[in-house]
Amino acid sequence: MRSLPDWLVAEPFTDIDLGVLKSGKEAQIHVIQRSDDTGRSCIIARKRYLPREVKQKGTLEALGVQRASTFRHDVEYREGRQFRKTRDRRAVERMSTYGKRLLQDRWTGHEYEIMSRLWKAGASVPYPISYGEDTFDLEFIGDTTSAAPQLFAARLAKAELASAFDQVYQGLCVLMAEGIAHGDLSAYNLLWWQDQVWFIDLPQAVDIASNPQGLNYVHRDVVNICTWFDRKGLDVDGEEVFAQLLCEM
């Protein structure tokens, strides 16, 4: 297991926002320089979840984000994640302002919990540092000059492509062993850095056992990523890979 500086989560420290690295449908990724009072410094990534509803023009700009969340299928991924309080369940069902706030908090904490589980299980995921009301701090994959590219944008030789697929398969084995389906796996949700594949973007991950669609999500993930590798010239069959994964459960 990789080691990270202990002081990353030990206050006091100072964070300086170096700018937006990426903006997606659910969140913005900011590059943060974190320093402690002894002069030590480290770059981390801060995932800032976008508001789910914005009524007034200019609100997003005032919050420092570019646009609102457009995700529309929360209910499918939420199956198996229950709110204990009746009032909270009703608020979510009615999608009231309070209910939407609960969902925002649930998604933030859910991704942190999933990545913590996978980190401990040995999966190649960025280290989850901490999370707050609408932010999630995690290990920055890259160096001081550049961030790791998404797999779809990485220029891979044939041998590297084969290695990347093997790593994706091993990563899927870890997810399956933990009973987790990524839920949105593609070459856009994988990073390539120093000959290593990294799994990212897991707020929609589902528990395979408790979500009725759990295995369907696994199947979709596998077929999607295998189709990408096949188009790149690697002879892989999504259905065969899915069957193999099931045999190894």
JOVENJO-V465995 format. One record per helix or strand. SS is the DSSP state (alpha for helix, beta for strand). FROM is the first residue (numbers start at 1). TO is the last residue. Records with the same first field share a line. If there is no record, write none. Layout:
SS: FROM-TO ; FROM-TO
This chain:
alpha: 6-9 ; 59-63 ; 74-78 ; 86-94 ; 97-120 ; 151-153 ; 158-177 ; 214-231 ; 238-247
beta: 13-23 ; 27-36 ; 41-49 ; 125-125 ; 128-131 ; 135-139 ; 142-142 ; 147-147 ; 149-150 ; 180-181 ; 190-193 ; 196-199 ; 206-207
